[in-house]
């Protein structure tokens, strides 16, 4: 076709630079050779755009920030639900490798640090007072919640920085699911070849195998909700600080916990937090002393 008629052809839609950067991040994580296989990047873009929109909406749905300090422990039910005592807040900050690395990169200070707090819920069956049809029952079956294995993820200097880093971190989890699916498919192909008594086993360097990974990307990134989701868990906390899965009495306060469920990981309760204080140097002992000091 002549250049004259080419001018009337519709121009291809411009792909946002961020979308291309996220795709390249995922390809590098799964198999860098994919950029040389098939008509890259077009076949990957629809599912990737769907996952990117989904993860951004999911991260935006995380409420916050939640101030964590001694005063917040006294006045914020969610802080009291996550931590049994104010000293546990300081211990969680100092045990978190990412928070310690943040401090090292900021002159030994965590002043004004933002981060995503995650904690693994530990649920056990118990008996305790409760309410049934308006009547107080002494020994009612219930589930007691405790939290352990605290971690601070994606620490940053602002809320927007934390949310941006969290989007990439959660996308990395989806890319890992793609790699896992790809590895499983390759094993299945090799077993099928063996069953046919052939020596033509799948070679990971073959272009057809690389092109087949478009299916792996689309299967995961086209249905991100199957691999990553947020759920609200309603619990109650009585005057003694006992956290139960169901309201134990009319006087018990109800608290909504946000639970992040990610493929390949146990469910974790999450909260976007903000730390205000003089910081946390790399030394664990000194960090505990300093954090307890700025917590009052």
C-alpha positions in Angstrom: 0.0 0.0 0.0 1.3 3.5 -0.9 2.4 6.0 1.8 -0.6 8.1 0.7 -3.2 5.5 1.8 -1.1 4.8 4.9 -2.1 8.2 6.2 -5.7 7.1 6.4 -5.0 4.0 8.5 -6.0 4.3 12.1 -3.1 4.9 14.4 -2.5 2.2 17.0 -3.5 3.2 20.5 -0.6 4.5 22.6 0.3 2.2 25.4 0.9 4.0 28.7 4.6 3.9 29.8 3.6 2.7 33.2 1.7 -0.3 31.7 4.8 -1.2 29.6 7.1 -0.8 32.7 4.8 -3.1 34.8 4.7 -5.7 32.0 8.5 -5.7 31.6 8.8 -6.1 35.4 6.5 -9.1 35.2 8.3 -10.6 32.2 11.7 -10.2 33.9 10.3 -12.0 36.9 8.8 -14.9 34.9 11.2 -15.3 31.9 13.1 -12.4 30.3 13.1 -14.3 27.0 9.5 -13.5 26.5 10.2 -10.1 25.0 11.7 -12.0 22.0 8.8 -14.5 21.7 5.6 -13.9 19.8 4.2 -10.4 19.0 5.3 -8.9 22.3 3.8 -6.9 24.1 0.3 -6.9 22.5 -1.0 -10.3 23.6 -0.2 -9.6 27.3 -1.7 -6.1 27.6 -5.5 -6.8 28.0 -5.0 -9.2 31.0 -2.2 -7.0 32.5 -4.3 -3.9 32.3 -7.2 -5.7 34.0 -4.9 -6.9 36.9 -3.3 -3.4 37.2 -6.7 -1.8 37.6 -7.8 -4.4 40.0 -4.7 -4.2 42.2 -4.8 -0.3 42.2 -8.5 -0.4 43.3 -7.7 -3.0 46.0 -4.9 -0.9 47.4 -7.1 2.2 47.3 -9.7 0.3 49.4 -7.3 -0.2 52.3 -8.3 2.5 54.8 -5.9 4.6 56.7 -3.7 5.9 57.9 -3.9 4.6 61.4 -1.7 6.4 63.9 0.1 3.9 66.2 1.5 5.2 69.5 0.7 4.9 73.1 -2.1 7.5 72.9 -3.7 5.7 70.0 -3.6 2.4 72.0 -5.7 4.1 74.6 -8.2 5.6 72.3 -8.2 3.5 69.1 -10.1 0.2 69.4 -8.4 -1.2 66.3 -4.9 -0.6 67.7 -5.9 -2.3 71.0 -7.3 -5.2 68.9 -4.0 -5.6 67.0 -1.7 -5.2 70.0 -2.1 -6.6 73.5 0.0 -3.8 75.0 1.8 -0.6 73.9 5.2 -2.3 74.2 4.2 -4.8 71.5 3.9 -1.9 69.0 7.6 -1.0 69.6 8.6 -4.6 69.4 6.8 -5.1 66.1 8.5 -2.0 64.6 12.0 -3.2 65.7 11.5 -6.8 64.5 10.4 -5.7 61.0 13.4 -6.0 58.5 11.9 -3.5 56.1 11.4 -0.9 58.8 15.0 -1.4 60.0 16.3 -1.1 56.4 14.2 2.1 56.0 15.8 3.5 59.2 19.3 2.7 57.9 18.6 4.6 54.7 17.2 7.6 56.6 20.0 8.3 59.0 18.8 5.9 61.6 15.4 7.5 61.9 11.8 6.3 61.2 10.3 9.8 62.0 7.0 10.1 60.0 7.3 6.7 58.4 4.3 5.2 56.7 3.9 1.5 56.1 1.5 -1.4 55.7 1.2 -3.3 58.9 0.4 -7.0 58.5 -0.2 -9.5 61.2 -1.1 -13.2 61.1 -4.3 -14.0 63.0 -4.3 -16.9 65.4 -7.8 -18.2 66.0 -8.6 -20.8 68.7 -11.9 -22.2 70.0 -12.9 -21.2 73.5 -15.9 -20.8 75.9 -17.0 -17.6 77.5 -19.9 -15.4 78.4 -22.1 -14.4 75.5 -25.6 -13.4 74.6 -28.3 -15.5 73.0 -31.7 -14.0 72.2 -31.2 -11.3 74.7 -30.2 -13.7 77.5 -26.7 -13.9 79.0 -25.1 -17.3 78.6 -22.1 -18.2 80.8 -20.3 -20.7 78.6 -20.9 -20.0 75.0 -18.6 -21.4 72.2 -16.6 -18.7 70.6 -13.4 -18.1 68.6 -10.7 -16.0 70.3 -8.4 -14.0 68.0 -4.7 -13.2 68.7 -2.1 -11.8 66.4 1.5 -12.7 65.7 4.2 -12.5 63.1 3.9 -8.7 62.6 5.6 -7.1 59.6 5.8 -3.7 58.1 5.7 -3.7 54.3 6.7 -1.0 51.8 7.7 1.7 54.3 7.8 5.2 52.8 7.8 8.9 53.5 4.2 9.4 52.5 0.9 7.5 52.1 1.1 7.8 48.3 4.6 6.3 48.3 3.5 3.3 50.3 0.4 2.7 48.2 2.5 2.9 45.0 5.0 0.5 46.3 2.3 -1.9 47.5 0.7 -2.0 44.1 4.0 -3.3 42.6 4.5 -5.7 45.5 1.1 -7.3 45.0 1.5 -7.4 41.2 4.8 -9.3 41.9 2.7 -11.9 43.7 0.5 -12.3 40.7 3.6 -12.7 38.5 4.9 -15.3 40.8 1.6 -17.2 40.4 2.2 -17.0 36.6 5.7 -18.5 37.0 4.2 -21.2 39.3 1.5 -22.1 36.7 4.1 -22.1 34.0 6.4 -24.5 35.9 3.4 -26.8 36.6 2.4 -26.8 32.9 5.9 -27.7 31.8 6.0 -30.6 34.2 2.6 -31.8 32.8 3.9 -31.5 29.3 7.0 -33.5 30.1 5.0 -36.2 31.8 2.7 -36.4 28.8 5.7 -36.7 26.5 7.0 -39.6 28.6 3.6 -41.3 28.5 3.8 -41.3 24.7 7.3 -42.8 24.9 8.9 -40.0 23.1 12.2 -38.3 23.7 10.8 -35.0 22.5 10.6 -33.4 25.9 9.7 -29.8 26.3 12.7 -27.6 25.9 12.4 -24.3 27.8 14.4 -22.6 25.1 11.9 -23.4 22.4 9.8 -20.4 21.1 6.5 -22.4 21.0 6.9 -23.0 24.8 7.5 -19.4 25.3 4.5 -18.4 23.2 2.4 -20.8 25.3 3.1 -18.7 28.3 0.7 -16.1 27.0 -2.0 -18.5 28.2 -0.3 -18.6 31.7 -0.3 -14.8 31.9 -3.9 -14.5 30.8 -5.1 -17.3 33.1 -3.7 -15.5 36.2 -3.8 -11.8 35.2 -7.2 -12.2 33.6 -8.7 -13.4 36.9 -6.7 -11.6 39.7 -9.5 -11.9 42.2 -8.8 -15.7 42.4 -5.2 -15.0 43.6 -5.6 -11.8 45.5 -8.5 -10.3 47.5 -9.5 -8.3 50.6 -12.1 -9.5 53.1 -13.6 -7.8 56.1 -13.8 -9.9 59.3 -16.0 -8.5 62.0 -14.9 -9.3 65.6 -15.8 -8.0 69.0 -13.7 -6.7 71.9 -15.0 -6.7 75.4 -13.9 -4.5 78.3 -11.0 -6.9 79.1 -9.6 -6.7 75.6 -10.7 -10.2 74.6 -11.1 -10.4 70.8 -13.8 -12.8 69.7 -15.1 -13.8 66.3 -18.7 -13.0 67.3 -20.1 -10.4 69.6 -19.9 -11.8 73.2 -22.5 -9.3 74.7 -24.4 -6.2 73.9 -21.6 -4.2 75.6 -18.9 -5.6 73.4 -17.6 -3.3 70.7 -17.6 -4.5 67.1 -14.4 -4.0 65.1 -13.9 -4.5 61.4 -10.6 -6.2 60.5 -9.3 -6.1 57.0 -7.9 -9.5 55.8 -5.6 -9.8 52.8 -5.7 -13.2 51.1 -2.8 -13.7 48.7 -2.1 -16.9 46.7 0.6 -19.0 48.4 0.5 -17.0 51.7 -1.6 -17.4 54.8 -4.3 -14.8 55.3 -3.0 -11.6 57.1 -4.8 -8.8 58.8 -3.6 -5.5 57.3 -3.7 -1.8 58.2 -2.1 1.3 56.7 -0.2 3.0 59.6 1.7 6.1 60.3 4.5 6.3 62.9 5.3 9.6 64.4 8.5 9.8 66.5 12.2 10.3 66.6 12.9 7.0 64.8 14.3 3.6 65.1 18.1 3.1 64.5 19.4 -0.3 63.3 20.3 -1.5 66.8 17.4 -3.6 68.1 18.0 -2.7 71.7 18.6 1.0 71.1 15.6 1.0 68.7 13.3 -0.4 71.4 14.5 2.3 73.8 14.0 5.1 71.3 10.6 4.0 70.1 9.4 3.5 73.6 10.6 7.0 74.3 8.7 8.7 71.5 5.7 6.6 72.3 5.7 8.2 75.7 
